[in-house]
């Protein structure tokens, strides 16, 4: 189940994110994204690497380093994804977004917006 075997119609979607990465990072992003889609069961990095046989492309450590050391910006990637989703989905409809940034890194004693917020309004 190699990642390059993913449906060809999905390639333009992934290529829309190419400018967010360096070439080595984009290669890892492409492989991990395809592996995540094709991976049966639990989607840990190690399981995705094993099930998609990604070690035939790169050493497994390079895929783990993608998340800890690769040169890419999560905010830029999310903005690109948002613009793509709006362009594809919001032709003449209303979109409602639910965003959860609990996994984003927040440091310091007084980081703005780290509290819990609850909106009681019904949509």
N, C-alpha and C positions, 0 to 999 in steps of 0.2 A: 504494500500500500504506500507507494512513494508519493510525496506531495505534488510532484509535477503531473500526476495523473488526475488531478482534480478537474472538474468540468471546465472546458475552455472559456465558457461564458463568464466564469468567475474571475478570470485574469484581469479584465479591465477594471474591475472593482479594486483588486489589490494594487494594480499599477497606479491608481489614483493616490496612493499613499507613498509612492516611491521617493518623492522629494522630501519627505519627512525624515529620511534615513540616509546614512552613508551606504555605499554599495554592499559592504559585508553585513551591515545591520539589516538592510532590506532583504538580503538573501535569507537571513535567519528569521525575519518577520514573515516572509512568504512561506517558508517551510513550517514554522510553528503554527501559523494561521490555518494552513491546509491540514496539518496534523490534528489540530484541535477540532476541525470540522469532521474529519474522517475517523477520529479516535473513538473506539467503542468504550463504554464504561467511564471510569474516573479519568479526569483530564488534568492530572498532575504533569509537570514538565517531563519528568522521567518516564511516565507511562506513554505520553505522546511521542517522545523520542523513540521509545522501544516499539510501539505499535506501528508507527509510520516508517520505521527503519531509517531514521534520520542520520544515524551514525555512518551511513554510506555516503552522506554528503559532507559532514563535518564531525569533528570530535564532539562528544556529548557536552563537554564543558563549555564549548562556545555557545550553545543554546542557553545554558544557565547564565552565562555572562551577559547575554543579550539583555536580561532584565536588571542586572546589577551594574554593568559597566558600559553598555553600548551608548553611542552618542545619538540620542533621540529625545524629543521632548513630548511628554504625555499630553500637555496642553495643546500643542500644535496638532498632534495626531487626533485628539478629540474634536478640535475645531474643524479639521478636514472631514472627519466622519459626520459631524453635525451638518455641515454644508452639503455633503453628498446626500445625506438622508433627506434633507429639506428639498433638494433639487429633484430627487427621485420620488418622494412620497407626497409632497405638498403642492401638487399641481393646482388643485382648486379645493383643497380640504384643510381642515384645522388639525394641527398636530398638538398633542399634549405630551409633555416630557416629564419623566421622573428621573432625577439624577442623584446618584449616591456616590460621594467621594470619600467614603470611609477608608478606602485602601490607599488613598493618596498620602504622600509623606507630609507630615506637619510637625514642625519642630519649634521649640521655644516655649517659654512660660505663658506668653500672651499672644497666641496665634488667633487671629480673627476667624470666627465662624466654626470653631471646633466644638461648640456646644450642641446640644440636641434641640431641634426645632420641630414643633408639631403644629400643623395648620389644620384647624378644626372645620374649615369650610368644606362643604361637599361640592364636588365638581360634577 
